[in-house]
Amino acid sequence: MHPRLSVNAICSMKQSLEDDLTLWADLGIDNVGLISPKLELAGWDAARQVILDAGLSISSMSCYRDGIVPSLEFAGAIGTPVLYVITGSAGSTPWEEAAERFCEEMASHVARGKELGVRIALEPTNPLRTDVSFVHCVRDAIDLAVMADMGVVVDFYSSWYERGLDELVCKHIELVGLVQICDYKLGTFDMPNRSAIGDGDIPVERMIGLMLDAGYEGPFDLEILGPRIEAAGYRASIASSIERAGEMLSRLGAI
């Protein structure tokens, strides 16, 4: 597997942490991203120990807002550099008021993250998910991240179509804590329904090149999920994705 790649546990959404560890070992995956629901289900202490015993490199971790306290402590304990979150819904509140409230609520967590050496980053979501977020593009994520003293996540699924993305990330590359890669087939009207790398219409290689050209030096975290991945199977979808993404990174000269 290319050293700049990591595989997020969400790629095998319905598997347990134990099954993930087995799959990762079988596929030779040693750089991964973690999601808090699987850790919580396994038990925080037990999950911490098995992750440490496995000797994995942990590129990132994600959680919902209501689970940020234990997730942040877990991330610090295992040396995860990035914990990313979504904002939560704004409901009918104007964006500016929701942003101000978000900054106030996150301030103590951001401070604790700095003590632990964990950068908290903001992930924008697909515009259909206003039930969980009020930030749906990299441009707004950057504005809010600057206000909240946080980083940002660039997820190809919700950013590949964004106008002026190359200029945006070049100008603010220091804020980018993680890049997530996937594919998506045009004409897909349900979500989340992503594709394995190379099976959709996102210009993945061009997007990776854009991030590299901007000076991004972190991992490219594979995040594929949905009916197509379930139908094809986790092993096949992950294996083909890391092979194709690895080839792209090699062609682009990423080291």
Disulfide bonds with the S-S distance in Angstrom:
none
